[in-house]
Amino acid sequence: MNLALVQKGIGLALVLSGAVLLALKITSIPETKESWDAWASPNSGTFLFIGALAAELLFLAARFFLGYVHLKSKHLGPWGFYPLIVFVALSGLSGIILGVASLAIRIWQGQGYAAKT
């Protein structure tokens, strides 16, 4: 099995899934805003919505950046790679699957922290 091809496939899956999630999030913004306003106390729903939106954007940015790292075969240090994996995994079930696959690729390449010790 060609490791570079698998790595590019995971990178492409991360970028495409990020694009699909971004499109879905953009189309559901009005409904989500109404939901937050109905759920929260008066005048605090907007701030909760902005906080949730910022978290979602962070998770999507992590997904796109990890996909870019895989597509370009870049190497990140452990302090950059592992938090990125956590943010991708927090973005949902597909993020967990792609994060575990990214972690497996990293360890398979011998670039993981456990492989160096």
Backbone as ProteinMPNN parsed JSONL, in Angstrom:
{"seq_chain_A": "MNLALVQKGIGLALVLSGAVLLALKITSIPETKESWDAWASPNSGTFLFIGALAAELLFLAARFFLGYVHLKSKHLGPWGFYPLIVFVALSGLSGIILGVASLAIRIWQGQGYAAKT", "coords_chain_A": {"N_chain_A": [[0.842, -1.169, 0.0], [0.597, 2.159, -0.854], [1.884, 4.667, 0.987], [1.966, 7.456, 0.665], [-0.139, 7.902, -1.101], [-2.333, 7.1, 0.442], [-2.146, 9.009, 2.45], [-2.655, 11.364, 0.997], [-5.26, 10.795, 0.219], [-6.606, 10.824, 2.693], [-6.175, 13.491, 3.335], [-7.598, 14.731, 1.25], [-10.168, 13.802, 1.855], [-10.553, 15.077, 4.31], [-10.562, 17.807, 3.536], [-12.697, 17.889, 1.687], [-14.839, 16.987, 3.294], [-14.832, 19.041, 5.137], [-15.577, 21.174, 3.494], [-18.19, 20.418, 2.785], [-19.394, 20.376, 5.334], [-19.1, 23.086, 5.99], [-20.742, 24.288, 4.041], [-23.218, 23.216, 4.84], [-23.432, 24.32, 7.404], [-23.553, 27.057, 6.822], [-25.974, 27.231, 5.427], [-27.742, 26.632, 7.447], [-27.693, 28.657, 9.307], [-29.724, 30.741, 9.877], [-31.862, 29.226, 11.067], [-30.526, 28.073, 13.215], [-29.824, 30.329, 14.696], [-32.361, 31.264, 15.494], [-33.095, 29.106, 17.064], [-31.191, 29.215, 19.154], [-31.909, 31.687, 20.25], [-34.488, 31.126, 21.163], [-33.969, 29.167, 23.042], [-32.201, 30.271, 24.92], [-32.008, 32.726, 27.563], [-33.649, 35.954, 27.402], [-31.912, 38.342, 25.42], [-29.425, 37.084, 25.731], [-29.031, 35.082, 23.967], [-27.811, 35.724, 21.55], [-25.092, 36.098, 22.16], [-24.388, 33.529, 23.033], [-24.845, 32.15, 20.672], [-22.914, 33.319, 19.002], [-20.601, 32.458, 20.3], [-20.837, 29.65, 19.967], [-20.751, 29.556, 17.192], [-18.157, 30.508, 16.729], [-16.675, 28.407, 17.855], [-17.402, 26.298, 16.133], [-16.307, 27.287, 13.742], [-13.6, 27.21, 14.4], [-13.226, 24.428, 14.63], [-13.771, 23.679, 11.974], [-11.729, 25.072, 10.639], [-9.509, 23.739, 11.661], [-9.932, 21.242, 10.535], [-9.682, 21.828, 7.772], [-7.003, 22.743, 7.749], [-5.556, 20.485, 8.66], [-6.166, 18.775, 6.571], [-4.844, 20.138, 4.495], [-2.21, 19.864, 5.402], [-1.86, 17.108, 5.13], [-2.299, 16.798, 2.355], [-0.172, 18.239, 1.245], [1.944, 16.869, 2.268], [3.28, 17.756, 4.552], [5.188, 18.198, 7.575], [4.287, 18.414, 10.882], [5.21, 19.511, 14.118], [4.911, 17.791, 17.316], [3.494, 19.461, 19.115], [1.901, 20.931, 17.488], [0.563, 19.138, 15.862], [-0.933, 17.185, 17.418], [-2.832, 18.716, 19.037], [-4.3, 19.696, 16.884], [-5.41, 17.351, 15.861], [-7.127, 16.776, 17.989], [-8.951, 18.931, 17.852], [-10.07, 18.415, 15.339], [-11.245, 15.94, 15.852], [-13.183, 16.701, 17.687], [-15.055, 17.836, 16.091], [-17.017, 16.151, 15.17], [-18.444, 12.903, 14.232], [-17.322, 12.066, 11.772], [-15.018, 13.546, 11.943], [-13.755, 12.314, 14.102], [-13.188, 9.8, 12.995], [-11.539, 10.516, 10.789], [-9.538, 11.843, 12.183], [-8.431, 9.781, 13.747], [-7.492, 8.206, 11.655], [-5.572, 9.959, 10.606], [-3.83, 10.059, 12.753], [-3.023, 7.385, 12.791], [-1.655, 7.257, 10.361], [0.443, 8.995, 10.948], [1.786, 7.633, 13.029], [2.385, 5.31, 11.661], [4.21, 6.242, 9.802], [6.307, 6.641, 11.421], [6.628, 9.042, 12.683], [5.394, 9.69, 14.952], [5.144, 10.576, 18.423], [5.331, 8.463, 20.209], [6.626, 6.613, 18.65], [9.171, 7.623, 18.453], [10.385, 7.436, 20.901]], "CA_chain_A": [[0.0, 0.0, 0.0], [1.387, 3.363, -0.986], [1.593, 5.546, 2.119], [1.714, 8.816, 0.176], [-1.477, 7.917, -1.682], [-3.271, 7.051, 1.57], [-2.083, 10.312, 3.111], [-3.355, 12.327, 0.149], [-6.673, 10.448, 0.29], [-7.113, 11.342, 3.963], [-6.187, 14.945, 3.192], [-8.716, 15.091, 0.379], [-11.394, 13.543, 2.615], [-10.675, 16.146, 5.301], [-10.921, 19.058, 2.866], [-14.052, 17.763, 1.128], [-15.819, 16.95, 4.382], [-14.882, 20.394, 5.678], [-16.361, 22.009, 2.576], [-19.593, 20.028, 2.929], [-19.854, 20.871, 6.632], [-19.199, 24.541, 5.909], [-21.958, 24.6, 3.281], [-24.374, 22.898, 5.682], [-23.498, 25.303, 8.493], [-23.982, 28.346, 6.268], [-27.393, 27.184, 5.092], [-28.578, 26.473, 8.639], [-27.461, 29.755, 10.256], [-30.941, 31.385, 10.388], [-32.579, 28.334, 11.967], [-29.728, 27.92, 14.425], [-29.952, 31.575, 15.452], [-33.686, 31.244, 16.121], [-33.067, 28.072, 18.096], [-30.437, 29.738, 20.292], [-32.697, 32.753, 20.87], [-35.612, 30.517, 21.867], [-33.464, 28.362, 24.148], [-31.505, 31.098, 25.902], [-32.79, 33.805, 28.161], [-33.654, 37.13, 26.521], [-30.696, 39.143, 25.217], [-28.159, 36.358, 25.863], [-28.951, 34.091, 22.905], [-26.872, 36.15, 20.514], [-23.721, 35.836, 22.596], [-24.195, 32.08, 22.997], [-24.77, 31.778, 19.257], [-21.601, 33.747, 18.494], [-19.618, 31.538, 20.869], [-20.96, 28.358, 19.286], [-20.282, 29.758, 15.821], [-16.692, 30.594, 16.775], [-16.165, 27.05, 18.085], [-17.578, 25.552, 14.885], [-15.316, 27.775, 12.777], [-12.304, 26.668, 14.834], [-13.186, 23.015, 14.25], [-13.666, 23.601, 10.515], [-10.382, 25.518, 10.249], [-8.6, 22.643, 11.99], [-10.15, 20.192, 9.531], [-9.061, 22.271, 6.521], [-5.552, 22.812, 7.895], [-5.03, 19.122, 8.698], [-6.243, 18.283, 5.2], [-3.749, 20.769, 3.758], [-0.958, 19.24, 5.858], [-1.768, 15.787, 4.504], [-2.173, 16.915, 0.904], [1.16, 18.746, 0.906], [2.914, 15.996, 2.947], [4.051, 18.568, 5.486], [5.388, 17.609, 8.896], [4.077, 19.303, 12.01], [5.721, 19.024, 15.385], [3.855, 17.222, 18.161], [2.679, 20.505, 19.742], [0.979, 21.436, 16.49], [-0.212, 18.059, 15.258], [-1.885, 16.533, 18.312], [-4.003, 19.571, 19.292], [-5.073, 19.749, 15.647], [-6.177, 16.11, 15.843], [-8.196, 16.908, 18.985], [-9.968, 19.837, 17.306], [-10.764, 17.717, 14.254], [-12.082, 14.902, 16.466], [-14.316, 17.346, 18.352], [-15.997, 18.364, 15.101], [-18.079, 15.196, 14.857], [-18.078, 11.511, 14.012], [-16.369, 11.979, 10.653], [-13.768, 14.098, 12.454], [-13.112, 11.273, 14.911], [-12.663, 8.784, 12.081], [-10.417, 11.075, 10.032], [-8.476, 12.128, 13.142], [-7.771, 8.505, 14.06], [-6.745, 7.826, 10.447], [-4.394, 10.829, 10.552], [-2.938, 9.596, 13.809], [-2.456, 6.117, 12.344], [-0.66, 7.576, 9.323], [1.591, 9.608, 11.633], [2.526, 6.588, 13.734], [2.869, 4.391, 10.643], [5.383, 6.859, 9.194], [7.381, 6.732, 12.407], [6.778, 10.422, 13.099], [4.658, 9.875, 16.183], [5.969, 10.734, 19.623], [5.573, 7.134, 20.779], [7.559, 5.896, 17.797], [10.512, 8.19, 18.592], [10.983, 7.16, 22.207]], "C_chain_A": [[0.895, 1.242, 0.0], [0.966, 4.364, 0.089], [1.268, 6.968, 1.67], [0.313, 8.937, -0.409], [-2.547, 7.891, -0.586], [-3.315, 8.401, 2.274], [-2.82, 11.371, 2.298], [-4.859, 12.06, 0.158], [-7.315, 10.956, 1.574], [-7.182, 12.863, 3.912], [-7.348, 15.42, 2.34], [-10.05, 14.883, 1.099], [-11.62, 14.632, 3.668], [-11.138, 17.448, 4.659], [-12.345, 18.993, 2.318], [-15.108, 17.722, 2.226], [-15.934, 18.314, 5.056], [-15.709, 21.318, 4.806], [-17.848, 21.692, 2.675], [-20.152, 20.54, 4.248], [-20.014, 22.389, 6.63], [-20.459, 24.957, 5.154], [-23.209, 24.324, 4.106], [-24.536, 23.901, 6.817], [-24.008, 26.648, 7.989], [-25.473, 28.334, 5.971], [-28.287, 27.088, 6.331], [-28.39, 27.596, 9.662], [-28.762, 30.4, 10.737], [-31.724, 30.507, 11.379], [-31.845, 28.153, 13.288], [-29.832, 29.152, 15.296], [-31.29, 31.627, 16.176], [-33.735, 30.234, 17.264], [-32.336, 28.559, 19.339], [-31.229, 30.825, 21.013], [-33.865, 32.181, 21.673], [-35.147, 29.768, 23.113], [-32.899, 29.216, 25.272], [-32.452, 32.144, 26.49], [-32.721, 35.035, 27.257], [-32.324, 37.886, 26.559], [-29.391, 38.383, 25.42], [-28.003, 35.307, 24.77], [-27.954, 34.45, 21.829], [-25.437, 35.846, 20.909], [-23.419, 34.347, 22.624], [-24.062, 31.592, 21.565], [-23.41, 32.142, 18.673], [-20.5, 32.842, 19.032], [-19.649, 30.179, 20.203], [-20.462, 28.451, 17.843], [-18.757, 29.836, 15.762], [-16.074, 29.214, 16.998], [-16.279, 26.212, 16.816], [-16.565, 25.988, 13.824], [-13.913, 27.29, 13.126], [-12.171, 25.21, 14.423], [-13.06, 22.845, 12.739], [-12.284, 24.036, 10.023], [-9.36, 24.428, 10.538], [-8.711, 21.526, 10.964], [-9.488, 20.57, 8.209], [-7.534, 22.275, 6.628], [-4.932, 21.424, 7.946], [-5.1, 18.487, 7.315], [-5.136, 18.852, 4.336], [-2.408, 20.128, 4.119], [-0.786, 17.88, 5.201], [-1.582, 15.884, 2.995], [-0.78, 17.359, 0.473], [2.286, 17.924, 1.539], [3.847, 16.798, 3.849], [4.214, 17.802, 6.797], [5.188, 18.687, 9.948], [4.706, 18.68, 13.246], [4.586, 18.511, 16.253], [2.964, 18.273, 18.809], [1.724, 21.158, 18.768], [0.047, 20.352, 15.974], [-1.29, 17.508, 16.193], [-3.042, 17.437, 18.741], [-4.905, 19.708, 18.06], [-5.955, 18.509, 15.519], [-7.354, 16.196, 16.811], [-9.307, 17.809, 18.452], [-10.751, 19.18, 16.175], [-11.702, 16.662, 14.839], [-13.304, 15.496, 17.162], [-15.378, 17.824, 17.37], [-17.072, 17.367, 14.697], [-17.552, 13.805, 14.597], [-17.092, 11.361, 12.862], [-15.01, 12.546, 11.074], [-13.019, 13.093, 13.301], [-12.461, 10.24, 14.004], [-11.444, 9.309, 11.327], [-9.252, 11.437, 10.949], [-7.711, 10.872, 13.515], [-6.956, 8.028, 12.852], [-5.481, 8.674, 10.305], [-3.358, 10.41, 11.582], [-2.268, 8.284, 13.417], [-1.394, 6.336, 11.275], [0.612, 8.116, 9.973], [2.439, 8.548, 12.328], [3.124, 5.601, 12.74], [4.135, 4.931, 9.978], [6.561, 6.91, 10.161], [7.608, 8.146, 12.875], [6.042, 10.696, 14.4], [5.593, 9.956, 17.37], [6.311, 9.366, 20.214], [6.588, 6.354, 19.949], [8.996, 6.398, 17.971], [11.175, 7.836, 19.921], [11.522, 5.782, 22.318]], "O_chain_A": [[1.84, 1.336, 0.783], [-0.167, 4.844, 0.095], [0.386, 7.611, 2.239], [-0.349, 9.96, -0.233], [-3.556, 8.59, -0.686], [-4.385, 8.881, 2.649], [-3.539, 12.192, 2.866], [-5.651, 13.001, 0.11], [-8.438, 11.459, 1.553], [-8.147, 13.456, 4.394], [-8.008, 16.405, 2.674], [-10.961, 15.701, 0.966], [-12.754, 15.057, 3.888], [-12.02, 18.12, 5.193], [-13.113, 19.943, 2.471], [-16.158, 18.353, 2.101], [-17.016, 18.698, 5.498], [-16.457, 22.153, 5.314], [-18.678, 22.601, 2.652], [-21.258, 21.079, 4.286], [-20.965, 22.914, 7.209], [-21.163, 25.874, 5.576], [-24.157, 25.109, 4.078], [-25.656, 24.288, 7.15], [-24.806, 27.303, 8.66], [-26.164, 29.318, 6.234], [-29.468, 27.429, 6.265], [-28.887, 27.487, 10.783], [-28.9, 30.598, 11.944], [-32.191, 30.995, 12.409], [-32.465, 28.089, 14.349], [-29.919, 29.036, 16.519], [-31.345, 31.996, 17.349], [-34.346, 30.486, 18.302], [-32.803, 28.342, 20.457], [-31.226, 30.885, 22.243], [-34.194, 32.693, 22.743], [-35.851, 29.738, 24.123], [-33.099, 28.912, 26.448], [-33.54, 32.396, 25.971], [-31.817, 35.139, 26.428], [-31.707, 38.037, 27.614], [-28.325, 38.985, 25.292], [-26.94, 34.696, 24.659], [-27.317, 33.568, 21.254], [-24.649, 35.387, 20.082], [-22.311, 33.937, 22.277], [-23.249, 30.713, 21.28], [-22.822, 31.357, 17.93], [-19.569, 32.496, 18.304], [-18.598, 29.611, 19.904], [-19.825, 27.525, 17.339], [-18.14, 29.291, 14.847], [-15.055, 28.89, 16.389], [-15.345, 25.491, 16.465], [-16.028, 25.155, 13.094], [-13.123, 26.992, 12.231], [-11.124, 24.797, 13.925], [-12.33, 21.972, 12.27], [-11.734, 23.437, 9.099], [-8.442, 24.215, 9.746], [-7.706, 20.934, 10.57], [-8.814, 19.746, 7.591], [-6.848, 21.854, 5.696], [-3.885, 21.198, 7.338], [-4.198, 17.745, 6.925], [-4.547, 18.132, 3.529], [-1.575, 19.881, 3.247], [0.312, 17.534, 4.763], [-0.794, 15.135, 2.417], [-0.269, 16.903, -0.55], [3.459, 18.25, 1.362], [5.051, 16.546, 3.898], [3.461, 16.87, 7.082], [5.832, 19.736, 9.914], [4.726, 17.458, 13.394], [3.419, 18.767, 15.959], [1.783, 18.01, 19.035], [0.817, 21.877, 19.187], [-1.12, 20.614, 15.683], [-2.446, 17.38, 15.789], [-4.171, 16.951, 18.805], [-6.124, 19.822, 18.185], [-7.113, 18.606, 15.115], [-8.454, 15.744, 16.494], [-10.485, 17.481, 18.59], [-11.962, 19.369, 16.067], [-12.83, 16.51, 14.371], [-14.353, 14.855, 17.219], [-16.484, 18.179, 17.778], [-17.97, 17.725, 13.935], [-16.354, 13.552, 14.724], [-16.126, 10.606, 12.97], [-13.971, 12.077, 10.61], [-11.792, 13.016, 13.238], [-11.314, 9.85, 14.222], [-10.428, 8.62, 11.235], [-8.095, 11.347, 10.538], [-6.483, 10.89, 13.593], [-5.854, 7.504, 13.015], [-4.431, 8.156, 9.924], [-2.158, 10.409, 11.31], [-1.081, 8.09, 13.68], [-0.354, 5.677, 11.281], [1.721, 7.738, 9.594], [3.665, 8.563, 12.228], [4.234, 5.108, 12.941], [5.031, 4.162, 9.63], [7.688, 7.192, 9.755], [8.672, 8.445, 13.416], [6.067, 11.821, 14.899], [6.716, 9.453, 17.318], [7.435, 9.136, 20.661], [7.325, 5.526, 20.485], [9.941, 5.67, 17.667], [12.396, 7.927, 20.048], [12.055, 5.41, 23.363]]}, "name": "protein", "num_of_chains": 1, "seq": "MNLALVQKGIGLALVLSGAVLLALKITSIPETKESWDAWASPNSGTFLFIGALAAELLFLAARFFLGYVHLKSKHLGPWGFYPLIVFVALSGLSGIILGVASLAIRIWQGQGYAAKT"}
